[in-house]
């Protein structure tokens, strides 16, 4: 019954797309868009302050709450509405990929003489409802659910083929490679998405001079 199924549920992926001490819904969303859907996410406009409001004891907030300004302010809103909801759906996993039900924040008061009161811990409920903008019915709240949505999408299936091509040939595909990509994609689908068959189809296509 684990909701970690697939690459997206692995601690390696979840840690790779996080900051040292906290998760990054934006980084996780960008990774999914670019690596699983082969969609280019534009760089932030020059001069834009991408730092989130600091967390403080008077107003503790989750990442979703801290990032709410991105969803309404231009020029940030356009891209962040496209990527952040993906990362929000993975917020039940912390910066090292550990499962959590609540966000734990610790605030240190060096002026308190009572050692037990120097550290204040605040627990916040996490809203892990996410979605893939542009894909109907693509709401999710776990890596497993997101993985199922992606696996069923033709653009993700083709992106997997393109990514393996890029890895194997050390370059991006060109127009002349399109027939090979399409042939490998069809064989990948016919094999029920067996990676061994995908690798064989790509290698054999070029070995035969196609």
C-alpha positions, 0 to 999 in steps of 0.5 A: 500500500506504499504511495512511493511507487516509481522514481518519483517516490524514491528518496533520491529524487525527492532529496535531489529536488529539495533545498538543504533544509526544506522541500522545494515544490518549484524544483520538483515541479520543474523536474517533472515538467522537463525530465518526464514531459520534455517541456522547457520551463523558462528561466525567471526574468532577470532581477526577480527576487525568488526568495520566499518570505522567511518563516518566523515564530509569529506567523509559521507557514507551510511552503504552500502558504509562503509561495501563495504570492507567486500564484497571483503576482506577475511575472511570476504567476504564469510559470509558477501556476504551471509547476508549483502544483506538481510539487505541492502534491509531493509535500508529504515527503521532506527534504531527504525523502522521509514520509511526514504527515505534518511540517515540523518547524523549530524556533530557537530563543537564545535569550530564554534561560530555561533550556527546555523553552529555548527551542519551540516546535510548531507542527503544521498540517500539510495540504498535499493536493497537487495537479498537472496543469493542462492535463484534465483530471490530473489531480493527485496527492502522492508520488504513486498517483502522479506516476500513474498519471504520467505513465498514461500520458503519450507525451510522457511515454515519448519523453522517456524515449527521447531522454534515453536517446539523449543519454545514449547518443550524448546529444538532443534528437534532430529532425532526422532522428524523428522516424527512429524516435517514433519507431522506438516509441511504438515498440516500447508501447507494444512491449508494455513499456519494457525498457530492455525492448526500448534500448534494443529498438534504439540501438538496432535502428542505428545499427541497421543504418535507419 
